[in-house]
Amino acid sequence: MIILLILFVLSIFSLIPTPALAAWTPLIASTDFDGIKADVLTTSGGILSVLLVIVGIGLLVKILGR
């Protein structure tokens, strides 16, 4: 019987909201995406470099093929 009373009291306390003890911190910060930003810039730079090489080869083939 005492165990049921203790469980009842604990369940009542679990329903009452308690104030936060620590300051609020965001789950996601903007600095979390710095690595992704660097990866995207590196990838786009690589794609543009490959495109420049392909266009250059195409121009050479066109000029030398005449």
CNS distance restraints for C-alpha pairs under 8 A (distance, minus, plus):
assign (resid   1 and name CA) (resid   5 and name CA) 6.40 0.50 0.50
assign (resid   2 and name CA) (resid   6 and name CA) 6.15 0.50 0.50
assign (resid   3 and name CA) (resid   7 and name CA) 6.14 0.50 0.50
assign (resid   4 and name CA) (resid   8 and name CA) 6.06 0.50 0.50
assign (resid   5 and name CA) (resid   9 and name CA) 6.19 0.50 0.50
assign (resid   6 and name CA) (resid  10 and name CA) 6.13 0.50 0.50
assign (resid   7 and name CA) (resid  11 and name CA) 6.04 0.50 0.50
assign (resid   8 and name CA) (resid  12 and name CA) 6.27 0.50 0.50
assign (resid   9 and name CA) (resid  13 and name CA) 6.37 0.50 0.50
assign (resid  10 and name CA) (resid  14 and name CA) 6.21 0.50 0.50
assign (resid  11 and name CA) (resid  15 and name CA) 6.54 0.50 0.50
assign (resid  12 and name CA) (resid  16 and name CA) 6.84 0.50 0.50
assign (resid  28 and name CA) (resid  32 and name CA) 6.85 0.50 0.50
assign (resid  29 and name CA) (resid  33 and name CA) 7.92 0.50 0.50
assign (resid  30 and name CA) (resid  34 and name CA) 7.55 0.50 0.50
assign (resid  33 and name CA) (resid  37 and name CA) 6.16 0.50 0.50
assign (resid  34 and name CA) (resid  38 and name CA) 6.25 0.50 0.50
assign (resid  35 and name CA) (resid  39 and name CA) 6.21 0.50 0.50
assign (resid  36 and name CA) (resid  40 and name CA) 6.14 0.50 0.50
assign (resid  37 and name CA) (resid  41 and name CA) 6.22 0.50 0.50
assign (resid  38 and name CA) (resid  42 and name CA) 6.12 0.50 0.50
assign (resid  39 and name CA) (resid  43 and name CA) 6.06 0.50 0.50
assign (resid  40 and name CA) (resid  44 and name CA) 6.06 0.50 0.50
assign (resid  41 and name CA) (resid  45 and name CA) 6.03 0.50 0.50
assign (resid  42 and name CA) (resid  46 and name CA) 6.15 0.50 0.50
assign (resid  43 and name CA) (resid  47 and name CA) 6.19 0.50 0.50
assign (resid  44 and name CA) (resid  48 and name CA) 6.13 0.50 0.50
assign (resid  45 and name CA) (resid  49 and name CA) 6.12 0.50 0.50
assign (resid  46 and name CA) (resid  50 and name CA) 6.23 0.50 0.50
assign (resid  47 and name CA) (resid  51 and name CA) 6.14 0.50 0.50
assign (resid  48 and name CA) (resid  52 and name CA) 6.08 0.50 0.50
assign (resid  49 and name CA) (resid  53 and name CA) 6.29 0.50 0.50
assign (resid  50 and name CA) (resid  54 and name CA) 6.21 0.50 0.50
assign (resid  51 and name CA) (resid  55 and name CA) 6.13 0.50 0.50
assign (resid  52 and name CA) (resid  56 and name CA) 6.02 0.50 0.50
assign (resid  53 and name CA) (resid  57 and name CA) 6.10 0.50 0.50
assign (resid  54 and name CA) (resid  58 and name CA) 6.08 0.50 0.50
assign (resid  55 and name CA) (resid  59 and name CA) 6.15 0.50 0.50
assign (resid  56 and name CA) (resid  60 and name CA) 6.22 0.50 0.50
assign (resid  57 and name CA) (resid  61 and name CA) 6.10 0.50 0.50
assign (resid  58 and name CA) (resid  62 and name CA) 6.10 0.50 0.50
assign (resid  59 and name CA) (resid  63 and name CA) 6.08 0.50 0.50
assign (resid  60 and name CA) (resid  64 and name CA) 5.86 0.50 0.50
assign (resid  61 and name CA) (resid  65 and name CA) 5.59 0.50 0.50
assign (resid  62 and name CA) (resid  66 and name CA) 6.83 0.50 0.50
